[in-house]
Amino acid sequence: MIFDHRTHELQPGRLCDFLALYESEGLPVQTKHLGHPVGYFADRTQRRAVRASDPAWQACRQKSRSS
């Protein structure tokens, strides 16, 4: 079993905003390209590349950076 553990840094007091944004905009794009987040295996790199090129994902990332 492989685990991908990540640490994200957010501005203090912005966690709720980030989670709301991710739930409404980020997760739908992620699920569209990566499937339901149970596990990502051999094709993970390709799926992430396709997700990264999606304008909706880029917009969500930009919003999360300015939050």
BASE-428974 format. One record per residue: residue number from 1; chain; y, z, x of N, C-alpha, C in turn. Coordinates in steps of 0.05 Angstrom, whole numbers, plus 32768, in hexadecimal, padded with zeros to 4 digits. Layout:
! residues N
<node><num>NUM</num><chaine>A</chaine><n_v>Y</n_v><n_w>Z</n_w><n_u>X</n_u><ca_v>Y</ca_v><ca_w>Z</ca_w><ca_u>X</ca_u><c_v>Y</c_v><c_w>Z</c_w><c_u>X</c_u></node>
...
***
This chain:
! residues 67
<node><num>1</num><chaine>A</chaine><n_v>7FE9</n_v><n_w>8000</n_w><n_u>8011</n_u><ca_v>8000</ca_v><ca_w>8000</ca_w><ca_u>8000</ca_u><c_v>8019</c_v><c_w>8000</c_w><c_u>8012</c_u></node>
<node><num>2</num><chaine>A</chaine><n_v>802C</n_v><n_w>7FF0</n_w><n_u>800B</n_u><ca_v>8045</ca_v><ca_w>7FEE</ca_w><ca_u>801A</ca_u><c_v>805C</c_v><c_w>7FF8</c_w><c_u>8008</c_u></node>
<node><num>3</num><chaine>A</chaine><n_v>806C</n_v><n_w>8009</n_w><n_u>8014</n_u><ca_v>8084</ca_v><ca_w>8013</ca_w><ca_u>8006</ca_u><c_v>809C</c_v><c_w>8009</c_w><c_u>8015</c_u></node>
<node><num>4</num><chaine>A</chaine><n_v>80B0</n_v><n_w>8000</n_w><n_u>8006</n_u><ca_v>80C9</ca_v><ca_w>7FF8</ca_w><ca_u>8011</ca_u><c_v>80DE</c_v><c_w>800D</c_w><c_u>8009</c_u></node>
<node><num>5</num><chaine>A</chaine><n_v>80E4</n_v><n_w>801E</n_w><n_u>801C</n_u><ca_v>80F7</ca_v><ca_w>8034</ca_w><ca_u>8016</ca_u><c_v>8112</c_v><c_w>802B</c_w><c_u>8020</c_u></node>
<node><num>6</num><chaine>A</chaine><n_v>8126</n_v><n_w>802E</n_w><n_u>800F</n_u><ca_v>8141</ca_v><ca_w>8026</ca_w><ca_u>8016</ca_u><c_v>8154</c_v><c_w>803D</c_w><c_u>8010</c_u></node>
<node><num>7</num><chaine>A</chaine><n_v>816A</n_v><n_w>803E</n_w><n_u>801E</n_u><ca_v>817F</ca_v><ca_w>8051</ca_w><ca_u>801A</ca_u><c_v>8198</c_v><c_w>8041</c_w><c_u>8014</c_u></node>
<node><num>8</num><chaine>A</chaine><n_v>81A5</n_v><n_w>8048</n_w><n_u>7FFE</n_u><ca_v>81BE</ca_v><ca_w>803A</ca_w><ca_u>7FF7</ca_u><c_v>81D5</c_v><c_w>804F</c_w><c_u>7FF9</c_u></node>
<node><num>9</num><chaine>A</chaine><n_v>81EB</n_v><n_w>8047</n_w><n_u>8004</n_u><ca_v>8202</ca_v><ca_w>8058</ca_w><ca_u>8006</ca_u><c_v>8216</c_v><c_w>8050</c_w><c_u>7FF1</c_u></node>
<node><num>10</num><chaine>A</chaine><n_v>821F</n_v><n_w>8063</n_w><n_u>7FE1</n_u><ca_v>8233</ca_v><ca_w>805F</ca_w><ca_u>7FCC</ca_u><c_v>824B</c_v><c_w>8070</c_w><c_u>7FD0</c_u></node>
<node><num>11</num><chaine>A</chaine><n_v>8261</n_v><n_w>8068</n_w><n_u>7FC5</n_u><ca_v>8279</ca_v><ca_w>8079</ca_w><ca_u>7FC7</ca_u><c_v>8274</c_v><c_w>8091</c_w><c_u>7FB5</c_u></node>
<node><num>12</num><chaine>A</chaine><n_v>827E</n_v><n_w>80A9</n_w><n_u>7FBE</n_u><ca_v>827A</ca_v><ca_w>80C1</ca_w><ca_u>7FAF</ca_u><c_v>8285</c_v><c_w>80BE</c_w><c_u>7F92</c_u></node>
<node><num>13</num><chaine>A</chaine><n_v>8276</n_v><n_w>80C7</n_w><n_u>7F7F</n_u><ca_v>827E</ca_v><ca_w>80C6</ca_w><ca_u>7F63</ca_u><c_v>8279</c_v><c_w>80AC</c_w><c_u>7F56</c_u></node>
<node><num>14</num><chaine>A</chaine><n_v>826C</n_v><n_w>8099</n_w><n_u>7F64</n_u><ca_v>8268</ca_v><ca_w>807E</ca_w><ca_u>7F58</ca_u><c_v>824B</c_v><c_w>8078</c_w><c_u>7F51</c_u></node>
<node><num>15</num><chaine>A</chaine><n_v>8239</n_v><n_w>808C</n_w><n_u>7F53</n_u><ca_v>821D</ca_v><ca_w>8087</ca_w><ca_u>7F4E</ca_u><c_v>8218</c_v><c_w>807E</c_w><c_u>7F31</c_u></node>
<node><num>16</num><chaine>A</chaine><n_v>8224</n_v><n_w>808B</n_w><n_u>7F1E</n_u><ca_v>8220</ca_v><ca_w>8083</ca_w><ca_u>7F02</ca_u><c_v>822A</c_v><c_w>8067</c_w><c_u>7EFD</c_u></node>
<node><num>17</num><chaine>A</chaine><n_v>8240</n_v><n_w>805F</n_w><n_u>7F08</n_u><ca_v>824B</ca_v><ca_w>8044</ca_w><ca_u>7F05</ca_u><c_v>8237</c_v><c_w>8030</c_w><c_u>7F11</c_u></node>
<node><num>18</num><chaine>A</chaine><n_v>822D</n_v><n_w>8036</n_w><n_u>7F29</n_u><ca_v>821B</ca_v><ca_w>8024</ca_w><ca_u>7F37</ca_u><c_v>8201</c_v><c_w>8021</c_w><c_u>7F27</c_u></node>
<node><num>19</num><chaine>A</chaine><n_v>81F6</n_v><n_w>8037</n_w><n_u>7F1D</n_u><ca_v>81DD</ca_v><ca_w>8035</ca_w><ca_u>7F0E</ca_u><c_v>81E1</c_v><c_w>8026</c_w><c_u>7EF4</c_u></node>
<node><num>20</num><chaine>A</chaine><n_v>81F7</n_v><n_w>802A</n_w><n_u>7EE6</n_u><ca_v>81FD</ca_v><ca_w>801B</ca_w><ca_u>7ECE</ca_u><c_v>81FF</c_v><c_w>7FFD</c_w><c_u>7ED4</c_u></node>
<node><num>21</num><chaine>A</chaine><n_v>820D</n_v><n_w>7FF6</n_w><n_u>7EE9</n_u><ca_v>8210</ca_v><ca_w>7FDA</ca_w><ca_u>7EF1</ca_u><c_v>81F5</c_v><c_w>7FCE</c_w><c_u>7EF8</c_u></node>
<node><num>22</num><chaine>A</chaine><n_v>81E5</n_v><n_w>7FDD</n_w><n_u>7F07</n_u><ca_v>81CB</ca_v><ca_w>7FD3</ca_w><ca_u>7F0F</ca_u><c_v>81B9</c_v><c_w>7FCF</c_w><c_u>7EF6</c_u></node>
<node><num>23</num><chaine>A</chaine><n_v>81BA</n_v><n_w>7FE2</n_w><n_u>7EE4</n_u><ca_v>81A9</ca_v><ca_w>7FDF</ca_w><ca_u>7ECC</ca_u><c_v>81B2</c_v><c_w>7FC7</c_w><c_u>7EBB</c_u></node>
<node><num>24</num><chaine>A</chaine><n_v>81CC</n_v><n_w>7FC3</n_w><n_u>7EB8</n_u><ca_v>81D5</ca_v><ca_w>7FAD</ca_w><ca_u>7EA6</ca_u><c_v>81D5</c_v><c_w>7F92</c_w><c_u>7EB3</c_u></node>
<node><num>25</num><chaine>A</chaine><n_v>81DA</n_v><n_w>7F90</n_w><n_u>7ECE</n_u><ca_v>81DD</ca_v><ca_w>7F76</ca_w><ca_u>7EDB</ca_u><c_v>81C9</c_v><c_w>7F72</c_w><c_u>7EF2</c_u></node>
<node><num>26</num><chaine>A</chaine><n_v>81C4</n_v><n_w>7F86</n_w><n_u>7F02</n_u><ca_v>81B3</ca_v><ca_w>7F82</ca_w><ca_u>7F19</ca_u><c_v>8196</c_v><c_w>7F80</c_w><c_u>7F13</c_u></node>
<node><num>27</num><chaine>A</chaine><n_v>818B</n_v><n_w>7F93</n_w><n_u>7F03</n_u><ca_v>816F</ca_v><ca_w>7F93</ca_w><ca_u>7EFC</ca_u><c_v>8165</c_v><c_w>7F7A</c_w><c_u>7EEE</c_u></node>
<node><num>28</num><chaine>A</chaine><n_v>8175</n_v><n_w>7F6F</n_w><n_u>7EDA</n_u><ca_v>816C</ca_v><ca_w>7F57</ca_w><ca_u>7ECE</ca_u><c_v>8169</c_v><c_w>7F3F</c_w><c_u>7EE2</c_u></node>
<node><num>29</num><chaine>A</chaine><n_v>817B</n_v><n_w>7F3D</n_w><n_u>7EF4</n_u><ca_v>8179</ca_v><ca_w>7F27</ca_w><ca_u>7F08</ca_u><c_v>8161</c_v><c_w>7F2D</c_w><c_u>7F1B</c_u></node>
<node><num>30</num><chaine>A</chaine><n_v>815E</n_v><n_w>7F46</n_w><n_u>7F23</n_u><ca_v>8148</ca_v><ca_w>7F4D</ca_w><ca_u>7F35</ca_u><c_v>812E</c_v><c_w>7F47</c_w><c_u>7F27</c_u></node>
<node><num>31</num><chaine>A</chaine><n_v>812B</n_v><n_w>7F4F</n_w><n_u>7F0E</n_u><ca_v>8112</ca_v><ca_w>7F4B</ca_w><ca_u>7EFF</ca_u><c_v>810D</c_v><c_w>7F2D</c_w><c_u>7EFC</c_u></node>
<node><num>32</num><chaine>A</chaine><n_v>8122</n_v><n_w>7F1E</n_w><n_u>7EF8</n_u><ca_v>8120</ca_v><ca_w>7F01</ca_w><ca_u>7EF4</ca_u><c_v>8113</c_v><c_w>7EF4</c_w><c_u>7F0D</c_u></node>
<node><num>33</num><chaine>A</chaine><n_v>811B</n_v><n_w>7EFD</n_w><n_u>7F25</n_u><ca_v>8111</ca_v><ca_w>7EF0</ca_w><ca_u>7F3D</ca_u><c_v>80FA</c_v><c_w>7EFF</c_w><c_u>7F4A</c_u></node>
<node><num>34</num><chaine>A</chaine><n_v>80F8</n_v><n_w>7F19</n_w><n_u>7F47</n_u><ca_v>80E4</ca_v><ca_w>7F29</ca_w><ca_u>7F55</ca_u><c_v>80CE</c_v><c_w>7F33</c_w><c_u>7F43</c_u></node>
<node><num>35</num><chaine>A</chaine><n_v>80D2</n_v><n_w>7F30</n_w><n_u>7F29</n_u><ca_v>80BF</ca_v><ca_w>7F3B</ca_w><ca_u>7F16</ca_u><c_v>80C5</c_v><c_w>7F59</c_w><c_u>7F11</c_u></node>
<node><num>36</num><chaine>A</chaine><n_v>80B4</n_v><n_w>7F66</n_w><n_u>7F02</n_u><ca_v>80B8</ca_v><ca_w>7F82</ca_w><ca_u>7EFC</ca_u><c_v>80B3</c_v><c_w>7F92</c_w><c_u>7F15</c_u></node>
<node><num>37</num><chaine>A</chaine><n_v>80C4</n_v><n_w>7FA6</n_w><n_u>7F1B</n_u><ca_v>80C2</ca_v><ca_w>7FB5</ca_w><ca_u>7F34</ca_u><c_v>80AB</c_v><c_w>7FC9</c_w><c_u>7F35</c_u></node>
<node><num>38</num><chaine>A</chaine><n_v>8093</n_v><n_w>7FBD</n_w><n_u>7F38</n_u><ca_v>807B</ca_v><ca_w>7FCD</ca_w><ca_u>7F3C</ca_u><c_v>8073</c_v><c_w>7FCB</c_w><c_u>7F59</c_u></node>
<node><num>39</num><chaine>A</chaine><n_v>8076</n_v><n_w>7FB3</n_w><n_u>7F65</n_u><ca_v>806F</ca_v><ca_w>7FAF</ca_w><ca_u>7F81</ca_u><c_v>8076</c_v><c_w>7F92</c_w><c_u>7F88</c_u></node>
<node><num>40</num><chaine>A</chaine><n_v>8080</n_v><n_w>7F8E</n_w><n_u>7F9F</n_u><ca_v>8086</ca_v><ca_w>7F73</ca_w><ca_u>7FA9</ca_u><c_v>8074</c_v><c_w>7F6E</c_w><c_u>7FC2</c_u></node>
<node><num>41</num><chaine>A</chaine><n_v>8066</n_v><n_w>7F59</n_w><n_u>7FC2</n_u><ca_v>8052</ca_v><ca_w>7F55</ca_w><ca_u>7FD7</ca_u><c_v>8059</c_v><c_w>7F3D</c_w><c_u>7FE8</c_u></node>
<node><num>42</num><chaine>A</chaine><n_v>8045</n_v><n_w>7F2B</n_w><n_u>7FEB</n_u><ca_v>8048</ca_v><ca_w>7F15</ca_w><ca_u>7FFF</ca_u><c_v>8060</c_v><c_w>7F03</c_w><c_u>7FFA</c_u></node>
<node><num>43</num><chaine>A</chaine><n_v>8067</n_v><n_w>7EFE</n_w><n_u>7FE1</n_u><ca_v>807D</ca_v><ca_w>7EEB</ca_w><ca_u>7FDB</ca_u><c_v>8098</c_v><c_w>7EF9</c_w><c_u>7FD8</c_u></node>
<node><num>44</num><chaine>A</chaine><n_v>809A</n_v><n_w>7F11</n_w><n_u>7FE0</n_u><ca_v>80B2</ca_v><ca_w>7F21</ca_w><ca_u>7FDD</ca_u><c_v>80CA</c_v><c_w>7F14</c_w><c_u>7FEB</c_u></node>
<node><num>45</num><chaine>A</chaine><n_v>80C7</n_v><n_w>7F0A</n_w><n_u>8003</n_u><ca_v>80DC</ca_v><ca_w>7EFE</ca_w><ca_u>8012</ca_u><c_v>80E7</c_v><c_w>7EE5</c_w><c_u>8003</c_u></node>
<node><num>46</num><chaine>A</chaine><n_v>80D6</n_v><n_w>7ED5</n_w><n_u>7FFA</n_u><ca_v>80DF</ca_v><ca_w>7EBD</ca_w><ca_u>7FEB</ca_u><c_v>80ED</c_v><c_w>7EC5</c_w><c_u>7FD1</c_u></node>
<node><num>47</num><chaine>A</chaine><n_v>80E2</n_v><n_w>7ED8</n_w><n_u>7FC2</n_u><ca_v>80EF</ca_v><ca_w>7EE0</ca_w><ca_u>7FA9</ca_u><c_v>810A</c_v><c_w>7EEC</c_w><c_u>7FAE</c_u></node>
<node><num>48</num><chaine>A</chaine><n_v>810D</n_v><n_w>7EFC</n_w><n_u>7FC3</n_u><ca_v>8127</ca_v><ca_w>7F08</ca_w><ca_u>7FCA</ca_u><c_v>813B</c_v><c_w>7EF3</c_w><c_u>7FD1</c_u></node>
<node><num>49</num><chaine>A</chaine><n_v>8132</n_v><n_w>7EDE</n_w><n_u>7FE0</n_u><ca_v>8145</ca_v><ca_w>7EC9</ca_w><ca_u>7FE7</ca_u><c_v>814F</c_v><c_w>7EBA</c_w><c_u>7FCE</c_u></node>
<node><num>50</num><chaine>A</chaine><n_v>813D</n_v><n_w>7EB5</n_w><n_u>7FBC</n_u><ca_v>8146</ca_v><ca_w>7EA8</ca_w><ca_u>7FA3</ca_u><c_v>8159</c_v><c_w>7EB9</c_w><c_u>7F93</c_u></node>
<node><num>51</num><chaine>A</chaine><n_v>8152</n_v><n_w>7ED3</n_w><n_u>7F91</n_u><ca_v>8164</ca_v><ca_w>7EE6</ca_w><ca_u>7F84</ca_u><c_v>8180</c_v><c_w>7EE7</c_w><c_u>7F91</c_u></node>
<node><num>52</num><chaine>A</chaine><n_v>8180</n_v><n_w>7EE7</n_w><n_u>7FAC</n_u><ca_v>8199</ca_v><ca_w>7EE9</ca_w><ca_u>7FBA</ca_u><c_v>81AB</c_v><c_w>7ED1</c_w><c_u>7FB5</c_u></node>
<node><num>53</num><chaine>A</chaine><n_v>81A0</n_v><n_w>7EBA</n_w><n_u>7FAE</n_u><ca_v>81B0</ca_v><ca_w>7EA2</ca_w><ca_u>7FA8</ca_u><c_v>81B9</c_v><c_w>7EA1</c_w><c_u>7F8B</c_u></node>
<node><num>54</num><chaine>A</chaine><n_v>81B0</n_v><n_w>7EB3</n_w><n_u>7F7A</n_u><ca_v>81B7</ca_v><ca_w>7EB3</ca_w><ca_u>7F5E</ca_u><c_v>81D4</c_v><c_w>7EBD</c_w><c_u>7F5B</c_u></node>
<node><num>55</num><chaine>A</chaine><n_v>81E6</n_v><n_w>7EAE</n_w><n_u>7F4F</n_u><ca_v>8202</ca_v><ca_w>7EB7</ca_w><ca_u>7F4C</ca_u><c_v>8204</c_v><c_w>7ED1</c_w><c_u>7F3D</c_u></node>
<node><num>56</num><chaine>A</chaine><n_v>81F3</n_v><n_w>7ED7</n_w><n_u>7F2A</n_u><ca_v>81F4</ca_v><ca_w>7EF0</ca_w><ca_u>7F1B</ca_u><c_v>81EE</c_v><c_w>7F07</c_w><c_u>7F2E</c_u></node>
<node><num>57</num><chaine>A</chaine><n_v>81DB</n_v><n_w>7F04</n_w><n_u>7F40</n_u><ca_v>81D5</ca_v><ca_w>7F19</ca_w><ca_u>7F54</ca_u><c_v>81ED</c_v><c_w>7F1D</c_w><c_u>7F67</c_u></node>
<node><num>58</num><chaine>A</chaine><n_v>81F8</n_v><n_w>7F07</n_w><n_u>7F70</n_u><ca_v>820F</ca_v><ca_w>7F08</ca_w><ca_u>7F82</ca_u><c_v>8227</c_v><c_w>7F16</c_w><c_u>7F75</c_u></node>
<node><num>59</num><chaine>A</chaine><n_v>822B</n_v><n_w>7F11</n_w><n_u>7F5B</n_u><ca_v>8241</ca_v><ca_w>7F1E</ca_w><ca_u>7F4D</ca_u><c_v>823C</c_v><c_w>7F3C</c_w><c_u>7F4A</c_u></node>
<node><num>60</num><chaine>A</chaine><n_v>8223</n_v><n_w>7F43</n_w><n_u>7F44</n_u><ca_v>821C</ca_v><ca_w>7F60</ca_w><ca_u>7F42</ca_u><c_v>8220</c_v><c_w>7F6E</c_w><c_u>7F5D</c_u></node>
<node><num>61</num><chaine>A</chaine><n_v>8218</n_v><n_w>7F61</n_w><n_u>7F72</n_u><ca_v>821B</ca_v><ca_w>7F6E</ca_w><ca_u>7F8D</ca_u><c_v>8238</c_v><c_w>7F71</c_w><c_u>7F94</c_u></node>
<node><num>62</num><chaine>A</chaine><n_v>8248</n_v><n_w>7F5D</n_w><n_u>7F8D</n_u><ca_v>8265</ca_v><ca_w>7F5E</ca_w><ca_u>7F92</ca_u><c_v>8272</c_v><c_w>7F75</c_w><c_u>7F83</c_u></node>
<node><num>63</num><chaine>A</chaine><n_v>826A</n_v><n_w>7F78</n_w><n_u>7F69</n_u><ca_v>8275</ca_v><ca_w>7F8E</ca_w><ca_u>7F59</ca_u><c_v>826C</c_v><c_w>7FA9</c_w><c_u>7F65</c_u></node>
<node><num>64</num><chaine>A</chaine><n_v>8254</n_v><n_w>7FAB</n_w><n_u>7F6E</n_u><ca_v>824A</ca_v><ca_w>7FC5</ca_w><ca_u>7F79</ca_u><c_v>8259</c_v><c_w>7FCC</c_w><c_u>7F93</c_u></node>
<node><num>65</num><chaine>A</chaine><n_v>8261</n_v><n_w>7FB8</n_w><n_u>7FA2</n_u><ca_v>8270</ca_v><ca_w>7FBE</ca_w><ca_u>7FBB</ca_u><c_v>828C</c_v><c_w>7FC8</c_w><c_u>7FB5</c_u></node>
<node><num>66</num><chaine>A</chaine><n_v>8298</n_v><n_w>7FBF</n_w><n_u>7F9F</n_u><ca_v>82B3</ca_v><ca_w>7FC6</ca_w><ca_u>7F99</ca_u><c_v>82B5</c_v><c_w>7FDF</c_w><c_u>7F87</c_u></node>
<node><num>67</num><chaine>A</chaine><n_v>829E</n_v><n_w>7FE9</n_w><n_u>7F7F</n_u><ca_v>829E</ca_v><ca_w>8001</ca_w><ca_u>7F6E</ca_u><c_v>82A4</c_v><c_w>801A</c_w><c_u>7F7D</c_u></node>
***
